[in-house]
Amino acid sequence: MGLQYQYEKLEDEQPAYNRFTSQEIDDFGVLGQAEWDPTEKWNIVAGARVDFNSELEDPVLSPRVAAKYQLREDLAIRSSYSSGFRAPQVFDEDLHITQVGGSASIIRNAPGLREETSQSITLGCEWSPALDAEFIPKAITADDTSPVTFELNGFFTRLEDTFDIVDADDPLTPEREFTRVNSFGADVYGAEFNITWQINHDLRFDLGFVEQRALFDEPAGDFGSRAFERTPEHYGTLGLTWNSPWCEVFVGGKYTGPMEVPHYAGYIPADRLEKSPSFFTLDLALARKLKVGDVDMTLTAGVKNLFDDYQDDLDIGPNRDSGYVYGPRFPRMFHLGCKFDF
């Protein structure tokens, strides 16, 4: 059992844009959890949390439960239910993004704004087969476990009272006003597949892929689309870690599928909903540990986004849509580092 108290104070001032944001939020949570093994094959964890948030009139109860069933020695089935909420706030990073474009925006919460809530269910299995050398060479592990693990998980999340931003501009003021309101419900669902292969003591391979859908109950937003903006329907990751005799080598890749991105007029003649291309970024990194007297030194070098797969249609000029950004966070970037451990 436990208690948690969180306090946040925000002051954000832009006098040139006549925008002053001040907010104080405190949240007090009471939580409890219990774990139970009714048999050797079953493991059950159940708990709940009650939050008293200063932005909400009533406390919020968030129960959760998870269960694991060891069907066989190499096969486990897992399932869970969880709930959560997001309290209203007045600050939004979109305010700073639009300011970069030379415009000022203010977002206000609608009177009686309710918290956004979620109900999530997952069901999956984890398989660690005993593989022989004719198929995949078995890793040498301390506990003699299987070197390969396959995971397949399905998930479904129901959102209620989702937050949305609607235009509430007053033409008599220099800035543009918006109001945060409760909107339609939404569903997020899909499946996730992961493979982990410990090839040997020094070499590990990971691969994952997610196929999902994120849809509002009804068309929403400025473009009347049911799909979540800037949310791909499929994405994946891969990783390779090699502890070589000379250094540690890491290779990481990330695939991001196409997504819908709003693009507002200025640089372009009219508002439109864009369909972004897919992206694949590859990161490489090397780490070498050295002993300098009694000090441990680690040298690192690498490159992020090796192929420079980056958004190629950014708006330019004073009328650009500064919020029209999607895809990888960085273009190709080289980095060097040095760390000392005393």
Buried (B, 14 or more C-beta within 10 A) or exposed (E): EEEEEEEEEEEEEBEEBEBEBEBEBEBBBBBEEEEEEEEEEEBBBBBBBBBBBEBBEEEBEBEBBBBBBBEEEBBBBBBBBBBBBBBBBBBBEBBEBBBEBEEBBBBEBBEEBBBBBBBBBBBBBBBBBEBEEEEBEBBEEEEEBBBBBBBEBBBEBBBBBBBBBEEBEEEEEEBBBBBBBBBBBBBBBBBBBBBBBBBBEBBBBBBBBBBBBBBBBEEBBEBEBBBBBEBBBBBBBBBBBBBEEEBBBBBBBBBBBBBBBBBBEBBBEEEEBBEBBBBBBBBEBBBEEEEEEEEEBBBBBBBBBBEBBBBEEEBEEEEBBBBBEBBBEEEBEEEEEEEEEE
